[in-house]
Amino acid sequence: MSASDEELLLQLALKQRQARRSGRTLIITVAAAVACAVVGWAVLFQLRPLIKSIPLLPLGSVTTALLWIGIVAFAAAALLVAGGWAFARPGKPWGKEMPGVCPRCENLTLREALVEVEKRDGAGLNVGPKGIVILCDTRRCEYTSVKVTTRTRA
Ligand SMILES: [Zn+2]
């Protein structure tokens, strides 16, 4: 038996919120950026001078290629940092604030977001469910509410 649309949407929303809270996306992005920067540094400041220092070898085009590889690696690192900052800033909470008190804990901590489950049919069209998920942001309060706006199309 497959999960209902409500369950699918709720699971995805909880996963999204968890990712925001842990900042895992940002950590991965930063790790990738550091790797790119290290590659760029190694190519530009270690490998290139080494090859240049070898006498009597016509390696002009190789050192030029290495220069470009280094520059591209640095550019990729900068882009990853900029992208990570824009999309995965830690502390940026899931969803948007929703007016009203939580029916379970009575705090003003409800948040809602439109969630869309990705599910492709044979023709590559997205047939997954879509809906509005409401989560309570208070610790230990597990209030959730799902309103399916588009059901899974079989
Ligand atoms: Zn609550």
Residues whose N, C-alpha, C, O or C-beta is under 5 A from the ligand:
A	BS01	ZN	C102 R104 C105 E106 C136 T138 C141 Y143
